[in-house]
Structure formats: C-alpha cells, structure tokens
C-alpha cells in the first residue's frame, strides 16, 4: 500500500473476501474506514460497517 501511494496511485484493490472463510481475513482491512463492500442485491457499493456482510449472507 505504501508503495502504491508513493507511486501516486489513488486506489488499492485487495481482491475479494468471503464471509465465514477466515483464510481471507488478512485482507480485512488495510483501512476499515476506506473499505467498501459490493452489495449485489442492490447493485451498489457501500462503505464497510461492522455486521454488514452478515446482513447479506
């Protein structure tokens, strides 16, 4: 992340995560305040808040 910032990149995409699959938990998160989740049922991105992933299982 620091390298991307130094190179002038605005966005960092850590890849996907899977609810209930702890192997991907290391991606949670570089910065929770900057993280967003895609909600396919609503076809939109939402700011990450604790418990949001459980709501859309």
Secondary structure, 3 states (H helix, E strand, C coil): CHHHHHCCCCCCCCCCCCCCCHHHHHHCCCCHHHCEEEECCCCEEEECCCCHHHHCC
